[in-house]
Amino acid sequence: MKRLGLLVALLTAAVPAYAGHPAECLVAQHQVEHSFALPRAAKAITAKKLDILVLGTGSSVLPGANGAKNAYPARFRAALAEALPGVAINVATDVKSRRTSADMVKALPPRLTSVRPALVIWQTGTVDAMLAVDPDRFNDALEEGIGLAQSAGADVVLVDAQYSPRTESLIALSTYTEGMRWVALQHGVPLFNRFAIMRLWADLGTFDFTSAPHKFAVAERVHDCIGRLLADLVVEAVKPARSD
């Protein structure tokens, strides 16, 4: 009961979800689903120390001297720290280009041992789609990775592929985003639907994903919003269940 009381107190003090977000981020707030809890992360928050591992590919980074600071893992950490005052938020990254889900599963055990995260943010799907990896093999890799993380004491949030008009016309991303949704539902883990969020921004003209002159500036703003909305998902998912 004391641990539950501490978690309630921490989340009562938390900044309300979506508070202070730029308007361009808020456009997609309804796309952030709060379907499943993150009990291991919640337990870490009661101890006021949340260690997170971000596992991803090239779309989890930005180029340039300030790329790491402006990419979504750093923006995610900053948003969580603001939303959870008094909790030490540590985010380690394992981000490399051109890795399939199976490649990341192979790299996961040593990172789980070294970081000992309570939460793993796993961004994947684009490379598998580009290489036309068999969808069943893709799903199997997701299930294996989720099992490894949970056995090591970590919750998992899946993050699907980023959207771009050019990429969508070239590769069958939808097959893999739907596969991720199915695996997430089967294993009771949250899915951050980055693809749908970014497609909504494109459809509404919130961000222009086709203009080359402002490409990097737009990417930084998109990563900022992704980090903020992902933090909102986590904050909602660690809240204790309410009984009516």
N, C-alpha and C positions, 0 to 999 in steps of 0.2 A: 504493500500500500504506500509506503514511503517513496518508493521509486516511481510509482504512478503519480503521486502527488507532485514530485519534483518535475516530472515530464510535463504535467499540466501547467505548473507554474512557469516553466521555460517557454511553453508555447503560448501561454496567455500573454507573456511579455514580448512575444515575437511580433515583428512588424507584420501587419495584415497582408495576406497574399495580394499581389499586384500593386501594393501601395508604392507610389513614387515611380512607377515604370513609365518610360516614354510612351506617348500615344501610339506610336507605330508597333510597339510590343503588345499593347492591350488589344489591338485589333484581333489578335489570334488567341486570346486567353481562353476562349471557349473550346479550343482544340486540345487543351491540356486535360487529359483524362486522369481522374483520381479513383482508379478502380481497385487497387490493392495496397495493403499496408506494407510498411518497411519495419518490421519489429526489431531487427538487429540494429538498424540505424537508430531507432527510437531508444533502445537500451544504451547505446553509446552517447546519445544526447543527454540522458539522465546523468551520465558520468562527466558531462561537459567536455567531451573530447570525441570528435567525429573524424575518423580517418577514411578517406575516399580514394579509390583507384579509378581513374578514367582510362579505359582501354579503347583505342580507336585507330583510325587510319588518317589519310591526308586531309580529309575534310574537318578534322578536329584541330587543325593548326592554321595559322596565318603567316604569310611571309613578312620579312622586314625586321628591323631592330626591335620594334615593339610588338612583333607578332605574338609572342607567348603571352604578353600582358593583355592583349586585346582579344585573343581567341576565347572560345566559349568555356573551356575548363577554368580559366582564371576568372572570367566574369561570373561563372557559376559559384566559385568559391567566395567571391566578394559579395554576391547577392545572399548566399547562405549566411555568411558572417553578419551581414546587416539584419537578416531576418531572425537570427538566433543569437542575440547578444549574450555574452558570458560563456559561449561554447567555442572551444578551440576547433577551428575547421582546417584540416590539413588535406590537400589534394595532391596526390602523386599521379603522374601521367605516364602511360606507355602507349605512345602514339607514333606509328610508322606507316609510311605509304605502301600501297600495293599488297596489303595483307588480306587474305581471305579469313573468314570466321574460323576455319580449321587451323590456320596459321596462328591466330590469336589464342586459340585454346591451348596450343602447344607452349606458348609463351606465358600462359597464365599462372601455372603452379608456382614458379619461383617468385613472381611478383606478389602473389598472395602471401607467400612466406615472408618476404622482405617488408612489405607494406602493412600487412595484417589489417586490411580494411574492414570496416563494418558495412561498407557500401561500395559496390562496383557499378560504375556507369559504363555500359558497353555499347559503343557505336560501331555498327557494322552493316554490311549488305551491299554497298556499292561495288566493291571489288568482285564479290561473288557474282553479281549481275553482269559486270563487264566481261568476266571470264566464263559466263554461262555455266557456273557450277551447278551440278544436279540439285534441284530444290530439296530433295529428300536429304541429301548429304549436308546441305546448308542447315536445314532444320535439326539434323542430328548433332551438328557442331554446336548450335545454340543450346540444345538440351544438355550436352556434355559440359559446356562452359558454365551454364547456370548451376549444374550439379556440383562442379568443382568449387565455385564461389560459395555456395550455400554450405557445403561440407566444411569449408574453411572459416565459417562464421560470418559470412557477408551476405547482405541483401543484394539484389541485382535490379537495375533499371536498364531496359533495352532502349537504344536510340537508333532509329532507322535511317535510311539514306537521306542525303540532302536533295532538294528538288532543284532542277534547272531545266528550262525549256529545251535546251539543246540535248542534254543527257536523256531526257524522257523520250525523245524521238529516236534515240539510237539503241537503248538497251531496255530490257523488260524489267524495270525496277519494281513494278507493281507485284510481280510474282514473289519477290523476296520481302517486300514490305508486308504482304499478306501472310507470308510464312512466319515472319516475326510476330505478327499479331496472334496467329494461332498458337505458337509456342508460348507466348506470354500468357495467353488465357489458360492454356493447359497447365502451366506451372505457377500460376498466380503471381506473376511479377508485373510491375508497371511497364508500359510501353510509352516512351515519349515519341510522339508521331511527328518528328521533324519534317518529314516529307509533306504531310498534309498542311502543316503550319506554313512552310515556305511556299507551297503551291497557292495557298490562300493569299499570302502577301503578293504573289505574282499576279493572281487574278484580279485583285483589288487595286493593283498599282501602288501598293504600299512601298515596295522596293522594286527597282528596275534591275532585273537580273541579266539584261541583254546589252546594257550600255557599257562599253569598254572604258571610256574615259574616267568613269567614277567607280570602277570595279572594286578597288581596294577599300575605298571609303564605305561603299555599300556593304562589303563583306564584314567590316568591323562593326557596323551597326547591327547586321544580322546576327553575328556572334554574340553581341551584347544582349540582344533580345532572347536568343536561344538560352544563354546562361541564366538570365533572369527567370524565364518561364520554367526551365528545368529545376531551378531552386524552388519555385513555387510548388511544383509537383512533389518534391521531397518533403517540404514543410507540411503539406497537406497529408502526405502518406505516413508521417510519423506521429500524427495526432492520435491520441487514444480514442478508441471507439466510444461513441456517445450512445447512451440508452435513452430512448424516448419514454 
